[in-house]
Amino acid sequence: MAVPGFSDLMLPILELAGDGHKHSVLDALDSLARRLCLSEDELRVMQPRGGKTLFSNRARWALTYLTKSRLVEKTERGKFKITPRGLQILQTNKPRRIDMRFLRQFPEFVLFNKKSAQPATSQEPSAIVDNDDLDATPDERLDAAYAEMRGTLADDLLDRIRSGTDKFFEYLVVDVLSAMGYGASQAGSGRVVGKSGDGGIDGVIQEDQLGLDAVYLQAKKWANPVGPDEIRKFVGALAEKRAHKGVFITSGTFTDGARQAAELANAKIVLVDGEQLVQFMIDHGVGVVNHKAYSVKKIDNDYFDGV
């Protein structure tokens, strides 16, 4: 089975607390995992960001929502127990499932939701509106929104690149490789050299200040896939330069034959297609600027423990 959504975890957590005893969060997670028969592989699934497992993140958010609804309460750090309201839900009106729609019957949860949806200042993002059919934690919704915005940006970048000139593309690939840290630590270590008589080499990046080693670049702003013949020509150009390393970058794609030709080459050839290129641009700040920066805070337990 897949890792349960956080709405699927709220009722099991409430039932676990139904004995009226205090429970530590860590023990509760272990008990919950055993009750749901989660495999080791499922328990090891990580969030895209944040360094926590998906199960742990969802279970902790489920516990947060139960707490804000006054169905459970925190008794001390890392421990919780059921409230009279939670016991009443289990004993007299036990639902088949606890989800966001169910929790909205409690005024404390409604108030919490309204506060979460209003930014404290104009510099802070408002919360994404809850969807009863969307079983995702705030972390997961934020990750999904980020991925969608990044994907849209990547598509727009690729369109702009493909509508530019061949010469601009040559300068772009040098900028990207330099931004990624390739080249000597001095200005001008990467340069465009593509012109007649350069044997198909469009750029070069000096890897050290003395120029003892270099990476040679081939840039093709093509709409069609790059085939093996172009790779072999590039390998030949490297041989004339007595070079052992080359990067072939295209705004399009590579055929399987081209990738095989690169693997069989005597020199080390790295192929970068258009989709990879725009990801490098986003990651290393080439052709993009920061639009908004959100800083997501969490409790600093070390600070409170030291007081």
C-alpha positions as CSV (number, residue, x, y, z in Angstrom):
1,M,0.0,0.0,0.0
2,A,1.1,3.7,-0.4
3,V,1.8,5.9,2.5
4,P,-1.6,7.0,3.9
5,G,-2.7,10.6,3.5
6,F,-2.9,12.6,6.7
7,S,-6.7,12.5,6.8
8,D,-6.4,8.7,6.9
9,L,-4.2,9.0,10.0
10,M,-6.3,11.2,12.2
11,L,-8.9,8.6,13.2
12,P,-6.3,6.0,14.0
13,I,-4.4,8.5,16.1
14,L,-7.5,9.4,18.0
15,E,-8.3,5.7,18.5
16,L,-4.8,5.1,19.8
17,A,-5.3,7.9,22.4
18,G,-8.7,6.5,23.3
19,D,-7.3,4.6,26.3
20,G,-7.0,8.0,28.1
21,H,-3.2,7.6,28.8
22,K,-0.4,9.9,27.8
23,H,1.3,8.9,24.6
24,S,4.7,10.1,23.3
25,V,4.6,11.2,19.7
26,L,7.5,8.8,18.7
27,D,5.7,5.8,20.4
28,A,2.5,6.7,18.7
29,L,4.2,6.8,15.3
30,D,5.6,3.3,15.8
31,S,2.2,2.0,17.0
32,L,0.5,3.6,14.0
33,A,2.9,2.1,11.5
34,R,2.4,-1.4,13.0
35,R,-1.4,-0.9,13.0
36,L,-1.4,0.1,9.4
37,C,1.0,-2.7,8.4
38,L,3.4,-0.2,6.7
39,S,6.4,-1.8,5.1
40,E,10.0,-0.7,5.8
41,D,10.1,0.7,2.3
42,E,7.0,2.8,2.9
43,L,8.4,4.1,6.1
44,R,11.6,5.2,4.4
45,V,9.9,7.3,1.7
46,M,11.2,10.8,2.1
47,Q,9.7,14.2,1.5
48,P,11.0,16.1,-1.5
49,R,12.5,18.6,1.0
50,G,12.8,18.9,4.7
51,G,14.7,15.8,5.7
52,K,11.7,13.9,7.2
53,T,9.9,10.8,6.1
54,L,6.6,11.2,4.4
55,F,4.8,9.1,7.0
56,S,6.2,11.1,9.9
57,N,5.3,14.4,8.3
58,R,1.8,13.4,7.6
59,A,1.2,11.8,11.0
60,R,2.5,15.0,12.8
61,W,0.2,17.2,10.7
62,A,-2.7,14.9,11.6
63,L,-1.8,15.3,15.2
64,T,-1.6,19.1,14.8
65,Y,-5.1,19.2,13.3
66,L,-6.5,17.0,16.1
67,T,-4.9,19.3,18.6
68,K,-6.3,22.5,17.0
69,S,-9.7,20.8,17.0
70,R,-9.4,20.1,20.8
71,L,-9.8,16.3,20.2
72,V,-6.4,15.7,21.7
73,E,-4.2,18.0,23.9
74,K,-0.5,18.3,24.5
75,T,0.4,17.4,28.0
76,E,4.2,18.1,27.9
77,R,6.9,18.2,25.3
78,G,6.5,15.3,22.9
79,K,3.4,13.8,24.6
80,F,-0.4,14.1,24.1
81,K,-3.6,12.6,25.4
82,I,-7.2,12.5,24.3
83,T,-9.6,15.2,25.5
84,P,-13.2,14.8,26.7
85,R,-14.4,16.0,23.3
86,G,-12.2,13.4,21.6
87,L,-13.6,10.6,23.9
88,Q,-17.2,11.7,23.1
89,I,-16.5,11.5,19.4
90,L,-15.2,7.9,19.8
91,Q,-18.0,6.8,22.2
92,T,-21.1,8.5,20.8
93,N,-20.5,9.8,17.3
94,K,-17.5,7.9,15.9
95,P,-17.1,8.7,12.2
96,R,-15.8,6.4,9.5
97,R,-13.0,8.9,8.7
98,I,-11.8,12.2,10.1
99,D,-11.0,14.7,7.5
100,M,-11.0,18.5,7.0
101,R,-14.7,18.7,6.5
102,F,-15.4,16.8,9.7
103,L,-13.1,19.1,11.7
104,R,-14.9,22.2,10.6
105,Q,-17.7,21.5,13.0
106,F,-15.4,22.6,15.8
107,P,-15.1,26.4,16.2
108,E,-11.5,26.2,17.4
109,F,-10.4,24.5,14.2
110,V,-12.4,27.1,12.1
111,L,-10.6,29.9,14.0
112,F,-7.2,28.2,13.5
113,N,-7.9,27.8,9.8
114,K,-8.9,31.5,9.4
115,K,-5.7,32.6,11.2
116,S,-3.6,30.4,9.0
117,A,-5.2,31.8,5.9
118,Q,-4.4,35.5,6.7
119,P,-0.8,36.7,6.4
120,A,0.6,38.6,9.4
121,T,2.2,41.1,7.1
122,S,2.1,41.9,3.4
123,Q,5.5,40.1,3.0
124,E,4.1,36.7,4.0
125,P,2.2,34.2,1.9
126,S,-1.4,33.4,2.6
127,A,-2.1,29.7,3.2
128,I,-3.4,27.6,0.3
129,V,-7.2,27.1,0.7
130,D,-8.0,23.7,1.9
131,N,-9.8,21.4,-0.5
132,D,-11.9,18.6,1.0
133,D,-10.9,16.3,-1.8
134,L,-7.2,17.1,-1.5
135,D,-5.5,14.9,1.1
136,A,-2.2,16.7,1.4
137,T,-0.4,18.4,4.2
138,P,0.6,22.1,4.0
139,D,4.2,20.9,3.3
140,E,3.0,18.8,0.4
141,R,0.8,21.5,-1.0
142,L,3.7,24.0,-0.8
143,D,6.0,21.4,-2.5
144,A,3.4,20.8,-5.2
145,A,2.9,24.6,-5.8
146,Y,6.7,25.1,-6.0
147,A,7.1,22.2,-8.5
148,E,4.3,23.6,-10.7
149,M,5.8,27.1,-10.7
150,R,9.3,25.7,-11.5
151,G,7.9,23.6,-14.3
152,T,6.2,26.6,-15.8
153,L,9.4,28.6,-15.5
154,A,11.4,25.9,-17.2
155,D,9.0,25.7,-20.1
156,D,9.1,29.5,-20.5
157,L,12.9,29.5,-20.4
158,L,13.1,26.9,-23.1
159,D,10.8,28.8,-25.3
160,R,12.9,32.0,-24.9
161,I,16.1,30.1,-25.7
162,R,14.7,28.5,-28.8
163,S,13.5,31.9,-30.1
164,G,17.0,33.5,-29.6
165,T,19.9,33.5,-32.0
166,D,22.6,30.8,-32.4
167,K,25.3,33.2,-31.1
168,F,23.3,34.1,-28.0
169,F,22.9,30.3,-27.3
170,E,26.7,30.0,-27.4
171,Y,27.2,32.7,-24.8
172,L,24.4,31.2,-22.7
173,V,26.0,27.8,-22.4
174,V,29.3,29.3,-21.4
175,D,27.5,31.4,-18.7
176,V,25.7,28.3,-17.4
177,L,28.9,26.2,-17.1
178,S,30.7,29.1,-15.4
179,A,27.8,29.6,-13.0
180,M,28.0,25.9,-12.2
181,G,31.6,26.4,-11.0
182,Y,33.5,25.1,-14.0
183,G,36.6,27.2,-14.8
184,A,39.4,28.9,-13.0
185,S,38.5,31.3,-10.3
186,Q,39.0,34.4,-12.4
187,A,37.1,36.4,-14.9
188,G,37.3,35.3,-18.5
189,S,38.1,31.6,-17.8
190,G,35.1,30.7,-20.0
191,R,34.7,32.2,-23.5
192,V,32.9,31.7,-26.8
193,V,35.3,30.8,-29.6
194,G,32.9,29.5,-32.3
195,K,33.9,30.9,-35.6
196,S,35.2,29.6,-38.9
197,G,38.3,27.5,-38.5
198,D,37.6,26.5,-34.9
199,G,36.7,22.9,-36.0
200,G,33.2,22.8,-34.5
201,I,34.3,24.1,-31.0
202,D,31.9,26.8,-29.8
203,G,33.3,27.5,-26.4
204,V,36.1,26.7,-24.0
205,I,36.4,26.8,-20.2
206,Q,39.9,26.9,-18.7
207,E,39.9,24.7,-15.5
208,D,43.0,26.2,-14.0
209,Q,44.7,29.6,-14.2
210,L,47.6,28.3,-16.2
211,G,45.4,26.8,-18.8
212,L,46.8,23.3,-18.3
213,D,43.4,21.7,-18.8
214,A,40.2,22.8,-20.5
215,V,36.6,21.7,-21.2
216,Y,35.5,22.3,-24.8
217,L,31.9,23.1,-25.6
218,Q,29.6,22.5,-28.6
219,A,26.3,24.4,-28.6
220,K,23.5,23.5,-31.0
221,K,20.3,25.6,-30.9
222,W,18.3,23.0,-32.7
223,A,14.6,22.1,-32.8
224,N,15.4,18.6,-34.2
225,P,17.1,15.9,-32.2
226,V,20.9,15.7,-32.4
227,G,22.1,12.5,-34.0
228,P,25.3,10.4,-33.7
229,D,27.0,12.1,-36.7
230,E,27.1,15.4,-34.8
231,I,28.6,13.7,-31.8
232,R,31.3,12.0,-33.9
233,K,32.2,15.4,-35.5
234,F,32.6,16.9,-32.0
235,V,34.8,14.0,-30.9
236,G,36.9,14.6,-34.0
237,A,37.2,18.3,-33.1
238,L,38.3,17.4,-29.6
239,A,41.0,15.1,-31.0
240,E,42.4,18.0,-33.1
241,K,42.7,20.0,-29.9
242,R,44.2,17.0,-28.1
243,A,41.3,17.5,-25.6
244,H,39.9,14.8,-23.4
245,K,36.7,16.5,-22.1
246,G,33.8,18.0,-23.9
247,V,30.2,19.1,-23.2
248,F,27.7,19.0,-26.0
249,I,24.6,21.2,-25.2
250,T,21.5,21.5,-27.3
251,S,18.2,23.3,-26.9
252,G,16.5,20.2,-28.3
253,T,17.1,16.5,-27.5
254,F,19.5,13.7,-28.3
255,T,18.7,10.5,-30.1
256,D,19.6,7.1,-28.6
257,G,22.3,6.8,-31.3
258,A,23.8,10.1,-30.2
259,R,24.0,9.0,-26.5
260,Q,25.6,5.7,-27.6
261,A,28.1,7.5,-29.7
262,A,29.1,9.7,-26.7
263,E,29.5,6.6,-24.5
264,L,31.8,4.9,-27.1
265,A,33.9,8.0,-27.6
266,N,37.6,8.0,-26.6
267,A,37.1,11.4,-24.8
268,K,34.7,12.1,-21.9
269,I,31.6,13.5,-23.5
270,V,28.7,14.9,-21.5
271,L,25.4,15.5,-23.2
272,V,23.0,18.2,-22.0
273,D,19.6,18.6,-23.6
274,G,17.3,21.5,-23.4
275,E,15.3,20.3,-20.4
276,Q,18.5,19.7,-18.4
277,L,19.9,23.1,-19.5
278,V,17.0,25.1,-18.1
279,Q,17.1,23.2,-14.8
280,F,20.8,24.2,-14.5
281,M,19.8,27.8,-15.3
282,I,17.2,27.8,-12.6
283,D,19.4,26.2,-10.0
284,H,22.4,28.5,-10.7
285,G,20.6,31.8,-11.4
286,V,21.3,32.2,-15.1
287,G,18.6,34.1,-16.9
288,V,16.3,34.2,-13.9
289,V,15.8,36.4,-10.9
290,N,14.3,35.8,-7.5
291,H,10.6,36.8,-7.5
292,K,9.5,35.9,-4.0
293,A,11.3,34.3,-1.1
294,Y,9.3,32.4,1.6
295,S,11.1,31.6,4.8
296,V,9.3,28.7,6.5
297,K,9.9,28.7,10.3
298,K,9.8,26.0,12.8
299,I,10.2,25.7,16.6
300,D,13.9,25.8,17.8
301,N,13.7,23.2,20.5
302,D,17.4,23.7,21.5
303,Y,16.5,27.3,22.4
304,F,13.7,26.4,24.7
305,D,15.6,23.5,26.2
306,G,18.4,25.9,27.1
307,V,16.2,28.5,28.9
